[in-house]
Amino acid sequence: MNAQMAVRGTNIRVPLEFIRLQPYVSPKIQLSNQRSERVDVRVLPVLFQFEKPKDIQLYPGQLVDVYIEENESTNNKDPR
């Protein structure tokens, strides 16, 4: 599984190495700005690791976006 991490607010991209999937999908409740609105989201944790680039400071809790490459074999499957 090929993936890369982009540090938000920068042009920095770091390649990621897939470790494993957590075996259970867990519920996560996200609240919007409106108090009455609730959205139920299911989350599948995917664990990656990376080697920290020498010229970049990264911190625990820093916001990043992770882009996972789609597998070629899933593109050709029949949608039925």
N, CA, C and O atoms as a Maestro MAE file, in Angstrom:
{
 s_m_m2io_version
 :::
 2.0.0
}

f_m_ct {
 s_m_title
 :::
 protein
 m_atom[320] {
  # First column is atom index #
  i_m_mmod_type
  r_m_x_coord
  r_m_y_coord
  r_m_z_coord
  i_m_residue_number
  s_m_chain_name
  s_m_pdb_residue_name
  s_m_pdb_atom_name
  i_m_atomic_number
  :::
  1 25 0.860 -1.165 0.000 1 A "MET " " N  " 7
  2 3 0.000 0.000 0.000 1 A "MET " " CA " 6
  3 2 0.908 1.230 0.000 1 A "MET " " C  " 6
  4 15 1.656 1.454 0.952 1 A "MET " " O  " 8
  5 25 0.842 2.015 -1.055 2 A "ASN " " N  " 7
  6 3 1.648 3.222 -1.158 2 A "ASN " " CA " 6
  7 2 0.869 4.400 -0.610 2 A "ASN " " C  " 6
  8 15 -0.309 4.580 -0.916 2 A "ASN " " O  " 8
  9 25 1.544 5.203 0.207 3 A "ALA " " N  " 7
  10 3 0.900 6.380 0.785 3 A "ALA " " CA " 6
  11 2 1.946 7.449 1.036 3 A "ALA " " C  " 6
  12 15 3.142 7.173 1.132 3 A "ALA " " O  " 8
  13 25 1.463 8.672 1.138 4 A "GLN " " N  " 7
  14 3 2.345 9.764 1.510 4 A "GLN " " CA " 6
  15 2 1.601 10.749 2.396 4 A "GLN " " C  " 6
  16 15 0.379 10.880 2.333 4 A "GLN " " O  " 8
  17 25 2.369 11.427 3.212 5 A "MET " " N  " 7
  18 3 1.827 12.380 4.166 5 A "MET " " CA " 6
  19 2 2.203 13.789 3.713 5 A "MET " " C  " 6
  20 15 3.347 14.051 3.343 5 A "MET " " O  " 8
  21 25 1.230 14.682 3.747 6 A "ALA " " N  " 7
  22 3 1.476 16.087 3.427 6 A "ALA " " CA " 6
  23 2 1.237 16.898 4.691 6 A "ALA " " C  " 6
  24 15 0.166 16.824 5.294 6 A "ALA " " O  " 8
  25 25 2.242 17.672 5.087 7 A "VAL " " N  " 7
  26 3 2.109 18.521 6.268 7 A "VAL " " CA " 6
  27 2 1.255 19.722 5.883 7 A "VAL " " C  " 6
  28 15 1.573 20.440 4.935 7 A "VAL " " O  " 8
  29 25 0.175 19.935 6.621 8 A "ARG " " N  " 7
  30 3 -0.760 21.022 6.284 8 A "ARG " " CA " 6
  31 2 -0.070 22.373 6.329 8 A "ARG " " C  " 6
  32 15 0.718 22.663 7.229 8 A "ARG " " O  " 8
  33 25 -0.386 23.193 5.334 9 A "GLY " " N  " 7
  34 3 0.161 24.542 5.259 9 A "GLY " " CA " 6
  35 2 1.541 24.615 4.645 9 A "GLY " " C  " 6
  36 15 2.143 25.688 4.602 9 A "GLY " " O  " 8
  37 25 2.059 23.482 4.164 10 A "THR " " N  " 7
  38 3 3.382 23.464 3.535 10 A "THR " " CA " 6
  39 2 3.321 22.631 2.255 10 A "THR " " C  " 6
  40 15 2.298 22.023 1.943 10 A "THR " " O  " 8
  41 25 4.420 22.616 1.532 11 A "ASN " " N  " 7
  42 3 4.540 21.764 0.341 11 A "ASN " " CA " 6
  43 2 5.311 20.489 0.652 11 A "ASN " " C  " 6
  44 15 5.760 19.797 -0.262 11 A "ASN " " O  " 8
  45 25 5.469 20.172 1.938 12 A "ILE " " N  " 7
  46 3 6.263 19.024 2.365 12 A "ILE " " CA " 6
  47 2 5.449 17.738 2.228 12 A "ILE " " C  " 6
  48 15 4.319 17.648 2.710 12 A "ILE " " O  " 8
  49 25 6.042 16.750 1.565 13 A "ARG " " N  " 7
  50 3 5.420 15.419 1.431 13 A "ARG " " CA " 6
  51 2 6.449 14.382 1.880 13 A "ARG " " C  " 6
  52 15 7.624 14.445 1.517 13 A "ARG " " O  " 8
  53 25 5.974 13.435 2.675 14 A "VAL " " N  " 7
  54 3 6.844 12.396 3.230 14 A "VAL " " CA " 6
  55 2 6.249 11.036 2.880 14 A "VAL " " C  " 6
  56 15 5.067 10.806 3.138 14 A "VAL " " O  " 8
  57 25 7.040 10.123 2.295 15 A "PRO " " N  " 7
  58 3 6.512 8.784 1.995 15 A "PRO " " CA " 6
  59 2 6.256 8.007 3.286 15 A "PRO " " C  " 6
  60 15 6.994 8.135 4.262 15 A "PRO " " O  " 8
  61 25 5.187 7.192 3.268 16 A "LEU " " N  " 7
  62 3 4.803 6.405 4.428 16 A "LEU " " CA " 6
  63 2 4.942 4.920 4.130 16 A "LEU " " C  " 6
  64 15 4.790 4.484 2.989 16 A "LEU " " O  " 8
  65 25 5.233 4.152 5.174 17 A "GLU " " N  " 7
  66 3 5.318 2.696 5.063 17 A "GLU " " CA " 6
  67 2 4.157 2.085 5.840 17 A "GLU " " C  " 6
  68 15 3.986 2.357 7.029 17 A "GLU " " O  " 8
  69 25 3.361 1.260 5.164 18 A "PHE " " N  " 7
  70 3 2.206 0.626 5.788 18 A "PHE " " CA " 6
  71 2 2.664 -0.357 6.856 18 A "PHE " " C  " 6
  72 15 3.583 -1.144 6.631 18 A "PHE " " O  " 8
  73 25 2.013 -0.309 8.034 19 A "ILE " " N  " 7
  74 3 2.304 -1.239 9.117 19 A "ILE " " CA " 6
  75 2 1.182 -2.268 9.227 19 A "ILE " " C  " 6
  76 15 1.412 -3.463 9.038 19 A "ILE " " O  " 8
  77 25 -0.045 -1.802 9.535 20 A "ARG " " N  " 7
  78 3 -1.172 -2.719 9.664 20 A "ARG " " CA " 6
  79 2 -2.480 -1.951 9.783 20 A "ARG " " C  " 6
  80 15 -2.496 -0.745 10.025 20 A "ARG " " O  " 8
  81 25 -3.570 -2.679 9.606 21 A "LEU " " N  " 7
  82 3 -4.913 -2.158 9.868 21 A "LEU " " CA " 6
  83 2 -5.320 -2.590 11.262 21 A "LEU " " C  " 6
  84 15 -5.019 -3.710 11.674 21 A "LEU " " O  " 8
  85 25 -5.997 -1.721 11.996 22 A "GLN " " N  " 7
  86 3 -6.596 -2.138 13.261 22 A "GLN " " CA " 6
  87 2 -7.772 -3.023 12.914 22 A "GLN " " C  " 6
  88 15 -8.469 -2.734 11.941 22 A "GLN " " O  " 8
  89 25 -8.032 -4.085 13.657 23 A "PRO " " N  " 7
  90 3 -9.035 -5.062 13.235 23 A "PRO " " CA " 6
  91 2 -10.490 -4.624 13.357 23 A "PRO " " C  " 6
  92 15 -11.372 -5.311 12.840 23 A "PRO " " O  " 8
  93 25 -10.768 -3.519 14.014 24 A "TYR " " N  " 7
  94 3 -12.167 -3.125 14.232 24 A "TYR " " CA " 6
  95 2 -12.442 -1.718 13.751 24 A "TYR " " C  " 6
  96 15 -11.621 -0.815 13.914 24 A "TYR " " O  " 8
  97 25 -13.619 -1.544 13.153 25 A "VAL " " N  " 7
  98 3 -14.095 -0.209 12.793 25 A "VAL " " CA " 6
  99 2 -14.765 0.358 14.040 25 A "VAL " " C  " 6
  100 15 -15.605 -0.298 14.656 25 A "VAL " " O  " 8
  101 25 -14.390 1.570 14.403 26 A "SER " " N  " 7
  102 3 -14.945 2.153 15.623 26 A "SER " " CA " 6
  103 2 -15.764 3.404 15.298 26 A "SER " " C  " 6
  104 15 -15.448 4.131 14.357 26 A "SER " " O  " 8
  105 25 -16.818 3.649 16.085 27 A "PRO " " N  " 7
  106 3 -17.605 4.859 15.856 27 A "PRO " " CA " 6
  107 2 -16.865 6.098 16.369 27 A "PRO " " C  " 6
  108 15 -16.168 6.051 17.383 27 A "PRO " " O  " 8
  109 25 -17.033 7.182 15.656 28 A "LYS " " N  " 7
  110 3 -16.455 8.452 16.068 28 A "LYS " " CA " 6
  111 2 -17.510 9.514 15.828 28 A "LYS " " C  " 6
  112 15 -18.032 9.626 14.719 28 A "LYS " " O  " 8
  113 25 -17.825 10.280 16.829 29 A "ILE " " N  " 7
  114 3 -18.854 11.309 16.701 29 A "ILE " " CA " 6
  115 2 -18.165 12.649 16.470 29 A "ILE " " C  " 6
  116 15 -17.318 13.071 17.257 29 A "ILE " " O  " 8
  117 25 -18.535 13.298 15.397 30 A "GLN " " N  " 7
  118 3 -18.006 14.623 15.104 30 A "GLN " " CA " 6
  119 2 -19.146 15.626 15.228 30 A "GLN " " C  " 6
  120 15 -20.244 15.400 14.719 30 A "GLN " " O  " 8
  121 25 -18.880 16.720 15.899 31 A "LEU " " N  " 7
  122 3 -19.885 17.758 16.046 31 A "LEU " " CA " 6
  123 2 -19.498 18.954 15.188 31 A "LEU " " C  " 6
  124 15 -18.333 19.348 15.140 31 A "LEU " " O  " 8
  125 25 -20.488 19.524 14.511 32 A "SER " " N  " 7
  126 3 -20.241 20.725 13.708 32 A "SER " " CA " 6
  127 2 -20.408 21.947 14.602 32 A "SER " " C  " 6
  128 15 -20.468 21.827 15.825 32 A "SER " " O  " 8
  129 25 -20.480 23.099 13.994 33 A "ASN " " N  " 7
  130 3 -20.654 24.331 14.757 33 A "ASN " " CA " 6
  131 2 -22.049 24.450 15.360 33 A "ASN " " C  " 6
  132 15 -22.247 25.219 16.301 33 A "ASN " " O  " 8
  133 25 -23.017 23.704 14.838 34 A "GLN " " N  " 7
  134 3 -24.372 23.752 15.366 34 A "GLN " " CA " 6
  135 2 -24.524 22.711 16.461 34 A "GLN " " C  " 6
  136 15 -24.121 21.560 16.294 34 A "GLN " " O  " 8
  137 25 -25.099 23.113 17.568 35 A "ARG " " N  " 7
  138 3 -25.232 22.203 18.706 35 A "ARG " " CA " 6
  139 2 -26.169 21.041 18.426 35 A "ARG " " C  " 6
  140 15 -25.976 19.947 18.958 35 A "ARG " " O  " 8
  141 25 -27.173 21.263 17.605 36 A "SER " " N  " 7
  142 3 -28.169 20.216 17.364 36 A "SER " " CA " 6
  143 2 -27.714 19.174 16.345 36 A "SER " " C  " 6
  144 15 -28.342 18.122 16.226 36 A "SER " " O  " 8
  145 25 -26.642 19.442 15.613 37 A "GLU " " N  " 7
  146 3 -26.217 18.541 14.541 37 A "GLU " " CA " 6
  147 2 -25.168 17.542 15.039 37 A "GLU " " C  " 6
  148 15 -24.166 17.920 15.646 37 A "GLU " " O  " 8
  149 25 -25.423 16.269 14.769 38 A "ARG " " N  " 7
  150 3 -24.453 15.209 15.063 38 A "ARG " " CA " 6
  151 2 -24.280 14.345 13.829 38 A "ARG " " C  " 6
  152 15 -25.247 14.031 13.134 38 A "ARG " " O  " 8
  153 25 -23.055 13.968 13.566 39 A "VAL " " N  " 7
  154 3 -22.758 13.120 12.422 39 A "VAL " " CA " 6
  155 2 -22.062 11.873 12.952 39 A "VAL " " C  " 6
  156 15 -21.056 11.967 13.655 39 A "VAL " " O  " 8
  157 25 -22.601 10.708 12.613 40 A "ASP " " N  " 7
  158 3 -21.984 9.457 13.038 40 A "ASP " " CA " 6
  159 2 -21.020 9.001 11.954 40 A "ASP " " C  " 6
  160 15 -21.425 8.778 10.813 40 A "ASP " " O  " 8
  161 25 -19.763 8.865 12.301 41 A "VAL " " N  " 7
  162 3 -18.723 8.497 11.349 41 A "VAL " " CA " 6
  163 2 -18.072 7.201 11.833 41 A "VAL " " C  " 6
  164 15 -17.775 7.060 13.019 41 A "VAL " " O  " 8
  165 25 -17.853 6.265 10.925 42 A "ARG " " N  " 7
  166 3 -17.127 5.033 11.253 42 A "ARG " " CA " 6
  167 2 -15.672 5.214 10.824 42 A "ARG " " C  " 6
  168 15 -15.393 5.713 9.734 42 A "ARG " " O  " 8
  169 25 -14.765 4.806 11.682 43 A "VAL " " N  " 7
  170 3 -13.341 5.028 11.451 43 A "VAL " " CA " 6
  171 2 -12.612 3.690 11.435 43 A "VAL " " C  " 6
  172 15 -12.780 2.868 12.336 43 A "VAL " " O  " 8
  173 25 -11.795 3.477 10.394 44 A "LEU " " N  " 7
  174 3 -10.931 2.306 10.310 44 A "LEU " " CA " 6
  175 2 -9.493 2.791 10.472 44 A "LEU " " C  " 6
  176 15 -8.936 3.386 9.550 44 A "LEU " " O  " 8
  177 25 -8.885 2.543 11.636 45 A "PRO " " N  " 7
  178 3 -7.504 3.002 11.839 45 A "PRO " " CA " 6
  179 2 -6.523 2.241 10.949 45 A "PRO " " C  " 6
  180 15 -6.546 1.011 10.892 45 A "PRO " " O  " 8
  181 25 -5.669 2.979 10.261 46 A "VAL " " N  " 7
  182 3 -4.607 2.423 9.428 46 A "VAL " " CA " 6
  183 2 -3.298 2.977 9.969 46 A "VAL " " C  " 6
  184 15 -3.139 4.192 10.088 46 A "VAL " " O  " 8
  185 25 -2.362 2.098 10.296 47 A "LEU " " N  " 7
  186 3 -1.101 2.530 10.894 47 A "LEU " " CA " 6
  187 2 0.011 2.554 9.856 47 A "LEU " " C  " 6
  188 15 0.219 1.591 9.118 47 A "LEU " " O  " 8
  189 25 0.718 3.678 9.815 48 A "PHE " " N  " 7
  190 3 1.869 3.871 8.942 48 A "PHE " " CA " 6
  191 2 3.047 4.315 9.793 48 A "PHE " " C  " 6
  192 15 2.876 4.787 10.918 48 A "PHE " " O  " 8
  193 25 4.247 4.157 9.241 49 A "GLN " " N  " 7
  194 3 5.434 4.731 9.867 49 A "GLN " " CA " 6
  195 2 6.238 5.444 8.796 49 A "GLN " " C  " 6
  196 15 6.052 5.213 7.601 49 A "GLN " " O  " 8
  197 25 7.136 6.314 9.242 50 A "PHE " " N  " 7
  198 3 7.993 7.038 8.302 50 A "PHE " " CA " 6
  199 2 9.296 7.388 8.986 50 A "PHE " " C  " 6
  200 15 9.382 7.449 10.213 50 A "PHE " " O  " 8
  201 25 10.308 7.617 8.166 51 A "GLU " " N  " 7
  202 3 11.573 8.121 8.675 51 A "GLU " " CA " 6
  203 2 11.514 9.633 8.633 51 A "GLU " " C  " 6
  204 15 11.199 10.228 7.602 51 A "GLU " " O  " 8
  205 25 11.820 10.250 9.767 52 A "LYS " " N  " 7
  206 3 11.749 11.707 9.849 52 A "LYS " " CA " 6
  207 2 12.837 12.339 8.982 52 A "LYS " " C  " 6
  208 15 14.026 12.078 9.166 52 A "LYS " " O  " 8
  209 25 12.408 13.176 8.034 53 A "PRO " " N  " 7
  210 3 13.406 13.886 7.217 53 A "PRO " " CA " 6
  211 2 14.251 14.807 8.102 53 A "PRO " " C  " 6
  212 15 13.743 15.401 9.054 53 A "PRO " " O  " 8
  213 25 15.524 14.919 7.783 54 A "LYS " " N  " 7
  214 3 16.443 15.703 8.614 54 A "LYS " " CA " 6
  215 2 16.148 17.198 8.604 54 A "LYS " " C  " 6
  216 15 16.405 17.887 9.590 54 A "LYS " " O  " 8
  217 25 15.612 17.700 7.501 55 A "ASP " " N  " 7
  218 3 15.420 19.141 7.359 55 A "ASP " " CA " 6
  219 2 14.026 19.620 7.762 55 A "ASP " " C  " 6
  220 15 13.673 20.767 7.490 55 A "ASP " " O  " 8
  221 25 13.219 18.757 8.411 56 A "ILE " " N  " 7
  222 3 11.834 19.101 8.736 56 A "ILE " " CA " 6
  223 2 11.584 18.864 10.220 56 A "ILE " " C  " 6
  224 15 11.999 17.841 10.766 56 A "ILE " " O  " 8
  225 25 10.904 19.812 10.877 57 A "GLN " " N  " 7
  226 3 10.474 19.631 12.251 57 A "GLN " " CA " 6
  227 2 9.029 19.146 12.251 57 A "GLN " " C  " 6
  228 15 8.148 19.834 11.735 57 A "GLN " " O  " 8
  229 25 8.779 17.986 12.816 58 A "LEU " " N  " 7
  230 3 7.433 17.448 12.973 58 A "LEU " " CA " 6
  231 2 7.162 17.243 14.452 58 A "LEU " " C  " 6
  232 15 8.058 16.879 15.212 58 A "LEU " " O  " 8
  233 25 5.904 17.482 14.860 59 A "TYR " " N  " 7
  234 3 5.541 17.409 16.258 59 A "TYR " " CA " 6
  235 2 4.343 16.485 16.459 59 A "TYR " " C  " 6
  236 15 3.488 16.394 15.579 59 A "TYR " " O  " 8
  237 25 4.264 15.796 17.603 60 A "PRO " " N  " 7
  238 3 3.079 14.984 17.897 60 A "PRO " " CA " 6
  239 2 1.826 15.855 17.890 60 A "PRO " " C  " 6
  240 15 1.816 16.942 18.469 60 A "PRO " " O  " 8
  241 25 0.775 15.377 17.238 61 A "GLY " " N  " 7
  242 3 -0.474 16.128 17.162 61 A "GLY " " CA " 6
  243 2 -0.540 17.114 16.016 61 A "GLY " " C  " 6
  244 15 -1.573 17.753 15.814 61 A "GLY " " O  " 8
  245 25 0.541 17.253 15.259 62 A "GLN " " N  " 7
  246 3 0.554 18.170 14.117 62 A "GLN " " CA " 6
  247 2 -0.399 17.650 13.045 62 A "GLN " " C  " 6
  248 15 -0.442 16.450 12.775 62 A "GLN " " O  " 8
  249 25 -1.162 18.559 12.434 63 A "LEU " " N  " 7
  250 3 -2.132 18.154 11.422 63 A "LEU " " CA " 6
  251 2 -1.438 17.838 10.098 63 A "LEU " " C  " 6
  252 15 -0.639 18.620 9.584 63 A "LEU " " O  " 8
  253 25 -1.772 16.666 9.570 64 A "VAL " " N  " 7
  254 3 -1.248 16.231 8.280 64 A "VAL " " CA " 6
  255 2 -2.390 15.611 7.486 64 A "VAL " " C  " 6
  256 15 -3.400 15.199 8.056 64 A "VAL " " O  " 8
  257 25 -2.225 15.548 6.191 65 A "ASP " " N  " 7
  258 3 -3.157 14.837 5.317 65 A "ASP " " CA " 6
  259 2 -2.421 13.638 4.765 65 A "ASP " " C  " 6
  260 15 -1.260 13.740 4.368 65 A "ASP " " O  " 8
  261 25 -3.105 12.486 4.740 66 A "VAL " " N  " 7
  262 3 -2.501 11.266 4.235 66 A "VAL " " CA " 6
  263 2 -3.220 10.867 2.958 66 A "VAL " " C  " 6
  264 15 -4.447 10.774 2.922 66 A "VAL " " O  " 8
  265 25 -2.443 10.634 1.915 67 A "TYR " " N  " 7
  266 3 -2.976 10.230 0.621 67 A "TYR " " CA " 6
  267 2 -2.552 8.791 0.363 67 A "TYR " " C  " 6
  268 15 -1.361 8.481 0.319 67 A "TYR " " O  " 8
  269 25 -3.549 7.909 0.191 68 A "ILE " " N  " 7
  270 3 -3.286 6.500 -0.055 68 A "ILE " " CA " 6
  271 2 -3.570 6.216 -1.517 68 A "ILE " " C  " 6
  272 15 -4.648 6.528 -2.024 68 A "ILE " " O  " 8
  273 25 -2.594 5.620 -2.195 69 A "GLU " " N  " 7
  274 3 -2.723 5.314 -3.612 69 A "GLU " " CA " 6
  275 2 -3.720 4.185 -3.815 69 A "GLU " " C  " 6
  276 15 -3.716 3.201 -3.075 69 A "GLU " " O  " 8
  277 25 -4.573 4.330 -4.817 70 A "GLU " " N  " 7
  278 3 -5.539 3.283 -5.129 70 A "GLU " " CA " 6
  279 2 -4.827 2.135 -5.822 70 A "GLU " " C  " 6
  280 15 -3.967 2.347 -6.677 70 A "GLU " " O  " 8
  281 25 -5.192 0.923 -5.447 71 A "ASN " " N  " 7
  282 3 -4.591 -0.269 -6.025 71 A "ASN " " CA " 6
  283 2 -5.110 -0.463 -7.445 71 A "ASN " " C  " 6
  284 15 -6.301 -0.280 -7.698 71 A "ASN " " O  " 8
  285 25 -4.239 -0.828 -8.366 72 A "GLU " " N  " 7
  286 3 -4.632 -1.034 -9.769 72 A "GLU " " CA " 6
  287 2 -5.732 -2.080 -9.909 72 A "GLU " " C  " 6
  288 15 -6.630 -1.917 -10.735 72 A "GLU " " O  " 8
  289 25 -5.680 -3.148 -9.119 73 A "SER " " N  " 7
  290 3 -6.656 -4.233 -9.265 73 A "SER " " CA " 6
  291 2 -8.061 -3.800 -8.867 73 A "SER " " C  " 6
  292 15 -9.034 -4.384 -9.345 73 A "SER " " O  " 8
  293 25 -8.196 -2.786 -8.001 74 A "THR " " N  " 7
  294 3 -9.535 -2.328 -7.619 74 A "THR " " CA " 6
  295 2 -10.169 -1.485 -8.715 74 A "THR " " C  " 6
  296 15 -11.391 -1.343 -8.751 74 A "THR " " O  " 8
  297 25 -9.360 -0.923 -9.610 75 A "ASN " " N  " 7
  298 3 -9.899 -0.108 -10.695 75 A "ASN " " CA " 6
  299 2 -10.645 -0.944 -11.724 75 A "ASN " " C  " 6
  300 15 -11.581 -0.457 -12.359 75 A "ASN " " O  " 8
  301 25 -10.242 -2.191 -11.894 76 A "ASN " " N  " 7
  302 3 -10.771 -3.030 -12.948 76 A "ASN " " CA " 6
  303 2 -11.886 -3.953 -12.500 76 A "ASN " " C  " 6
  304 15 -12.370 -4.753 -13.301 76 A "ASN " " O  " 8
  305 25 -12.310 -3.872 -11.251 77 A "LYS " " N  " 7
  306 3 -13.363 -4.759 -10.764 77 A "LYS " " CA " 6
  307 2 -14.726 -4.350 -11.298 77 A "LYS " " C  " 6
  308 15 -15.001 -3.170 -11.514 77 A "LYS " " O  " 8
  309 25 -15.569 -5.346 -11.506 78 A "ASP " " N  " 7
  310 3 -16.936 -5.132 -11.955 78 A "ASP " " CA " 6
  311 2 -17.744 -4.528 -10.800 78 A "ASP " " C  " 6
  312 15 -17.738 -5.100 -9.710 78 A "ASP " " O  " 8
  313 25 -18.433 -3.408 -10.987 79 A "PRO " " N  " 7
  314 3 -19.117 -2.725 -9.875 79 A "PRO " " CA " 6
  315 2 -20.350 -3.442 -9.370 79 A "PRO " " C  " 6
  316 15 -20.978 -2.956 -8.429 79 A "PRO " " O  " 8
  317 25 -20.732 -4.574 -9.943 80 A "ARG " " N  " 7
  318 3 -21.937 -5.284 -9.488 80 A "ARG " " CA " 6
  319 2 -21.761 -5.823 -8.152 80 A "ARG " " C  " 6
  320 15 -22.673 -6.450 -7.613 80 A "ARG " " O  " 8
  :::
 }
 m_bond[319] {
  # First column is bond index #
  i_m_from
  i_m_to
  i_m_order
  :::
  1 1 2 1
  2 2 3 1
  3 3 4 2
  4 3 5 1
  5 5 6 1
  6 6 7 1
  7 7 8 2
  8 7 9 1
  9 9 10 1
  10 10 11 1
  11 11 12 2
  12 11 13 1
  13 13 14 1
  14 14 15 1
  15 15 16 2
  16 15 17 1
  17 17 18 1
  18 18 19 1
  19 19 20 2
  20 19 21 1
  21 21 22 1
  22 22 23 1
  23 23 24 2
  24 23 25 1
  25 25 26 1
  26 26 27 1
  27 27 28 2
  28 27 29 1
  29 29 30 1
  30 30 31 1
  31 31 32 2
  32 31 33 1
  33 33 34 1
  34 34 35 1
  35 35 36 2
  36 35 37 1
  37 37 38 1
  38 38 39 1
  39 39 40 2
  40 39 41 1
  41 41 42 1
  42 42 43 1
  43 43 44 2
  44 43 45 1
  45 45 46 1
  46 46 47 1
  47 47 48 2
  48 47 49 1
  49 49 50 1
  50 50 51 1
  51 51 52 2
  52 51 53 1
  53 53 54 1
  54 54 55 1
  55 55 56 2
  56 55 57 1
  57 57 58 1
  58 58 59 1
  59 59 60 2
  60 59 61 1
  61 61 62 1
  62 62 63 1
  63 63 64 2
  64 63 65 1
  65 65 66 1
  66 66 67 1
  67 67 68 2
  68 67 69 1
  69 69 70 1
  70 70 71 1
  71 71 72 2
  72 71 73 1
  73 73 74 1
  74 74 75 1
  75 75 76 2
  76 75 77 1
  77 77 78 1
  78 78 79 1
  79 79 80 2
  80 79 81 1
  81 81 82 1
  82 82 83 1
  83 83 84 2
  84 83 85 1
  85 85 86 1
  86 86 87 1
  87 87 88 2
  88 87 89 1
  89 89 90 1
  90 90 91 1
  91 91 92 2
  92 91 93 1
  93 93 94 1
  94 94 95 1
  95 95 96 2
  96 95 97 1
  97 97 98 1
  98 98 99 1
  99 99 100 2
  100 99 101 1
  101 101 102 1
  102 102 103 1
  103 103 104 2
  104 103 105 1
  105 105 106 1
  106 106 107 1
  107 107 108 2
  108 107 109 1
  109 109 110 1
  110 110 111 1
  111 111 112 2
  112 111 113 1
  113 113 114 1
  114 114 115 1
  115 115 116 2
  116 115 117 1
  117 117 118 1
  118 118 119 1
  119 119 120 2
  120 119 121 1
  121 121 122 1
  122 122 123 1
  123 123 124 2
  124 123 125 1
  125 125 126 1
  126 126 127 1
  127 127 128 2
  128 127 129 1
  129 129 130 1
  130 130 131 1
  131 131 132 2
  132 131 133 1
  133 133 134 1
  134 134 135 1
  135 135 136 2
  136 135 137 1
  137 137 138 1
  138 138 139 1
  139 139 140 2
  140 139 141 1
  141 141 142 1
  142 142 143 1
  143 143 144 2
  144 143 145 1
  145 145 146 1
  146 146 147 1
  147 147 148 2
  148 147 149 1
  149 149 150 1
  150 150 151 1
  151 151 152 2
  152 151 153 1
  153 153 154 1
  154 154 155 1
  155 155 156 2
  156 155 157 1
  157 157 158 1
  158 158 159 1
  159 159 160 2
  160 159 161 1
  161 161 162 1
  162 162 163 1
  163 163 164 2
  164 163 165 1
  165 165 166 1
  166 166 167 1
  167 167 168 2
  168 167 169 1
  169 169 170 1
  170 170 171 1
  171 171 172 2
  172 171 173 1
  173 173 174 1
  174 174 175 1
  175 175 176 2
  176 175 177 1
  177 177 178 1
  178 178 179 1
  179 179 180 2
  180 179 181 1
  181 181 182 1
  182 182 183 1
  183 183 184 2
  184 183 185 1
  185 185 186 1
  186 186 187 1
  187 187 188 2
  188 187 189 1
  189 189 190 1
  190 190 191 1
  191 191 192 2
  192 191 193 1
  193 193 194 1
  194 194 195 1
  195 195 196 2
  196 195 197 1
  197 197 198 1
  198 198 199 1
  199 199 200 2
  200 199 201 1
  201 201 202 1
  202 202 203 1
  203 203 204 2
  204 203 205 1
  205 205 206 1
  206 206 207 1
  207 207 208 2
  208 207 209 1
  209 209 210 1
  210 210 211 1
  211 211 212 2
  212 211 213 1
  213 213 214 1
  214 214 215 1
  215 215 216 2
  216 215 217 1
  217 217 218 1
  218 218 219 1
  219 219 220 2
  220 219 221 1
  221 221 222 1
  222 222 223 1
  223 223 224 2
  224 223 225 1
  225 225 226 1
  226 226 227 1
  227 227 228 2
  228 227 229 1
  229 229 230 1
  230 230 231 1
  231 231 232 2
  232 231 233 1
  233 233 234 1
  234 234 235 1
  235 235 236 2
  236 235 237 1
  237 237 238 1
  238 238 239 1
  239 239 240 2
  240 239 241 1
  241 241 242 1
  242 242 243 1
  243 243 244 2
  244 243 245 1
  245 245 246 1
  246 246 247 1
  247 247 248 2
  248 247 249 1
  249 249 250 1
  250 250 251 1
  251 251 252 2
  252 251 253 1
  253 253 254 1
  254 254 255 1
  255 255 256 2
  256 255 257 1
  257 257 258 1
  258 258 259 1
  259 259 260 2
  260 259 261 1
  261 261 262 1
  262 262 263 1
  263 263 264 2
  264 263 265 1
  265 265 266 1
  266 266 267 1
  267 267 268 2
  268 267 269 1
  269 269 270 1
  270 270 271 1
  271 271 272 2
  272 271 273 1
  273 273 274 1
  274 274 275 1
  275 275 276 2
  276 275 277 1
  277 277 278 1
  278 278 279 1
  279 279 280 2
  280 279 281 1
  281 281 282 1
  282 282 283 1
  283 283 284 2
  284 283 285 1
  285 285 286 1
  286 286 287 1
  287 287 288 2
  288 287 289 1
  289 289 290 1
  290 290 291 1
  291 291 292 2
  292 291 293 1
  293 293 294 1
  294 294 295 1
  295 295 296 2
  296 295 297 1
  297 297 298 1
  298 298 299 1
  299 299 300 2
  300 299 301 1
  301 301 302 1
  302 302 303 1
  303 303 304 2
  304 303 305 1
  305 305 306 1
  306 306 307 1
  307 307 308 2
  308 307 309 1
  309 309 310 1
  310 310 311 1
  311 311 312 2
  312 311 313 1
  313 313 314 1
  314 314 315 1
  315 315 316 2
  316 315 317 1
  317 317 318 1
  318 318 319 1
  319 319 320 2
  :::
 }
}
